[in-house]
Amino acid sequence: RQLKRYDELVMGAAAKLLRVVPEIYSIWNFRREGLSPVLLAGGDVANKACEQELVLTQACLIENPKSYSSWHHRKWVVSYGLCSLEAELQLASKALDADSRNFHAWNYRQFLVRRMGRPLEQELEYSEEKIIQDFSNYSAWHYRTILLPRLHGSAQGEQPALSSLGDNLVEGEVSPQLVAGGGQQAMFARVDAGSGALGTVAYSPGLSLGSAAQKRPIPLEVLDQEYDMVHQAFATDSKDQSPWMYYRWLVGNSLAHVQWASEVQNDLEGESRQEAVEHARLILEGVLTREVDRLTDHLSAEPDARWPQITLARLKEAQVQLGLCGQESVEAVQ
């Protein structure tokens, strides 16, 4: 490396070593140093070098499908624009068919989607396909928490920002969008009804509007469809944590409608503003009541299910703190 020897013999030896141990990142760095001027020059030599690196990384990924260094190097090669992005998307799909929870493959897919300008609606359909195949696929559920705000959370007239679709999928790591505080006691955002007749929702950072880039809440009809899908997962296996984490995110987005109604109506007179917020609260009341009924029905069929019990308690707590239930419910929560 100090001699800057990047001839065929040295590069071939490096490739052989990587096929055996793909995680030696210093050798990948060495290859990038030697290949960068070649790929930048373009032409037949660059195309051949690109193809060779794709073959090498694919061999390494067959050896270790979750090799950080191999996926990173493949991204680096693809970023030069010398290969078919459609072919790469097919490769990512095959990797996810082999292991639907491979978060490296999910991140690589996001990388390709950004470069291709692929419609996010198609990605939403793809994530649903993977969820139907396996309701416990946390990465696919989490992908929807990225896609839905991009599709529906922009200001009116704005296009969804593909460039903001980041590499956010980490298997086993809970997204900040899915967490309000810590532990099961923070299942939903903290709710404070002590701010006058209207009441306000005091959100933890992850549940305000679902995403830092989100300028408006996800439409209620979209959320309703998501609720229906997640309840199918509950009916299949109520012990699986992944859909319950997604459900928590959905409830946070439902609560966000009250906050949004309050904030966007700041320029209205008192009574008009109050009417707008009360309308949002009325809709939220219907959502929470519906979800309480659904979980109650679930528990009647599966009384010892842990996640429905915890979630039902949090929904009722939210109803009480927002003043959206009767005295009987207040006493039950207390």
Protein Blocks (a to p, Z undefined) as FASTA:
>chain_A
ZZopabfklmmmmmmmmmmmmmlmklmmmmmmmmmmmmmngpjklmmmmmmmmmmmmmmm
mmmmmlfklmmmmmmmmmnopacfklmmmmmmmmmmmommlmklmmmmmmmmmmnopafk
lmmmmmmmmmmmomklmklmmmmmmmmmmmmmpcehiacdfklmccfbcghiacfklpgc
eajklmpacddfkgojnopadddfklmnopaklcbdcdfklmmmmmmmmmmmmmmommbm
klmmmmmmmmmmmmmmmmmmmmmmmmpcfklmmmmmmmmmmmmmmmmmmmmmmmmmmmmm
mmmbmklmmmmmmmmmmmmmnopacfklmmmmZZ
